[in-house]
Amino acid sequence: MNSPVLRRIASGFIAVLLLIYIGYQVYNSNYSRIKTETAAYATAQDTISAKGAAVRKEALIRQEKSGVLTYALSSGGKIAKGGVVADLYDSAAAATAQQQADSLSAEVAQLQKLSSPGDTYAANPDLLKKQIDQKLTLLLTAVQEQDYSGVPEARSNLLYLLNERQIVTGKSKDYSSRIAELQKQLQSASPSGGGKTGQIKSPAAGYFINSADGYEEKWDYASVPGLSASQLREKLSQKPAAVPSGVVGKVCEEFGWYFACVVPPDEALKFKEGQRVSIRLPFAVSEDVPATVAAVNQKDRQSEAALVLQSSYMDQEIASIRNETVQIQAGSYSGIMVSKEAVHFEKLSKKVTGKDGKTTTVTKQVQGVYVLHGRQIEFVQIVPLFNSGSYVICQEIGDTDEAKDQLMTKSSIRLYDEVVIEGTDLYDGKIVK
């Protein structure tokens, strides 16, 4: 490159590059591009997912005599000790006839009650309308939630109120003709000869379930709170036993039941005995189930734990579940939410005066965010309550709160602060141009 022309071109090109570089540095030193978002108040749920088993104190119910069985109550119904679970008949025809007779008898009893003078004729039509709306809502809710065991009772209650309104409003004087017709049907429907041959009674009081799953005798209800993580894991891996012949159902003797699961070490630290939590059973129950931590059995902080939850909430679905994947709400946190991208660690020093009047300098590494006030950036300390991975819920600390004295900065994050989530060369006191 001996040519003077080429040397001049190369020198000119290098000069242009130097001017561009210097201009960029000058621009950077006088202009800082940042991005902010407004701090908002939020509530977060700390929820973990776990696979475990529901354990209840259960007693199997057996059919000792032969015969055609018809249940006397729906699955999930409450029953007293010695209460009738089912009736036995000598034939299917006799069982069907008895069921028809029971249904007709119930309808006759309702209509006879409506036909007798008393509160019916003094009923308020407006009040009846409200009651009808309530019963209709209950019926529709039962159908929507697939709670078909509650449909017959809800339908019967609604029908009674509709018939009562017919009398109160004068559209029907009485139901004597309908009663006579039903009684005639009842006479022909009642089983003749033979019929009922026996009854099956409950060995204990509790909730009745018309099935068994083979796990009833695999679990010892009383020993569940004392299981270690390894013992519980072994229990959860067991296959169900064959249901003994003649079993027609079971009764849950205690309304209190356990849900036992194995959780990792970091999740075990979120629980302590006596703590109130909620269990979500997405495949069984539509609403959260309240529970209490009965035990957190953990060998050490680095080991997985057997987490045992106890609940007294019981219904048909809960009385039937066994092995389930659930969501456990360990806690609920409310505070000021900031993006995790906005959080920085800074080493700060502060002079502190002790009770003896002496002043010392304390230096700490603290978490905080940069907040934009007008054109100036300020670093403020935060006190994290919950970290979701993408955002942080921070404690809201006012000027009069005792926690303010523990801060290394003048104040903490406040509602509606403009929090810096993007920017370079950030520092406390920086002026943004």
Sequence and secondary structure as in RCSB ss.txt:
>XXXX:A:sequence
MNSPVLRRIASGFIAVLLLIYIGYQVYNSNYSRIKTETAAYATAQDTISAKGAAVRKEALIRQEKSGVLTYALSS
GGKIAKGGVVADLYDSAAAATAQQQADSLSAEVAQLQKLSSPGDTYAANPDLLKKQIDQKLTLLLTAVQEQDYSG
VPEARSNLLYLLNERQIVTGKSKDYSSRIAELQKQLQSASPSGGGKTGQIKSPAAGYFINSADGYEEKWDYASVP
GLSASQLREKLSQKPAAVPSGVVGKVCEEFGWYFACVVPPDEALKFKEGQRVSIRLPFAVSEDVPATVAAVNQKD
RQSEAALVLQSSYMDQEIASIRNETVQIQAGSYSGIMVSKEAVHFEKLSKKVTGKDGKTTTVTKQVQGVYVLHGR
QIEFVQIVPLFNSGSYVICQEIGDTDEAKDQLMTKSSIRLYDEVVIEGTDLYDGKIVK
>XXXX:A:secstr
   HHHHHHHHHHHHHHHHHHHHHHHHHHH    EEEE EEEEEEEEEEEEEEEE  EEEEE  S SEEEESS T
T EE TT EEEEEESSHHHHHHHHHHHHHHHHHHHHHHHHSSSGGGG  HHHHHHHHHHHHHHHHHHHHTT GGG
HHHHHHHHHHHHHHHHHHTTS S  HHHHHHHHHHHHHHS  SS EEEEEE SSSEEEES   S TTT  GGGGG
G  HHHHHHHHH       TTEEEEEE  S EEEEEEE HHHHTT  TT EEEEE TTT SS EEEEEEEEEESS
TTS EEEEEEE    HHHHH  EEEEEEEEEEEEEEEEEGGGEEEEEEEEEEE TTS EEEEEEEEEEEEEEETT
EEEEEE  EEEE SSEEEE    TT GGGGG SSS B  TT EEEEE SS  TT B  
